[in-house]
Amino acid sequence: MSKQYHIIYRKKDCIGAGACEFAAPELWEYELGKSIATLKDPKTKKTDVQEELIIDEADLPRHLEAAQVCPVNVIEIYDLETGEKIHPKE
């Protein structure tokens, strides 16, 4: 089994820059009506406040790229096994 990661997207703090969608349009979508981004994966657990998704190691580089371009660092990525915060580094 490949290594897995936990994405926590704090969408209540999103400013609607759309940088995540620009970086990884196959993974992120900008919702015009709400002026925020959303994860495209149907396995995403979504609430009004945040979205959470477990991803495999193969998907990490693209999600990490999207997280790194977010101007307000609302996309957090954790190692699922260890709980270590991968992004953003504090």
Secondary structure, 3 states (H helix, E strand, C coil): CCCEEEEEECHHHCCCCCHHHHHCCCCEEEECCCCEEEECCCCCEECCCCEEEEEEHHHHHHHHHHHHHCCCCCEEEEECCCCCEEECCC
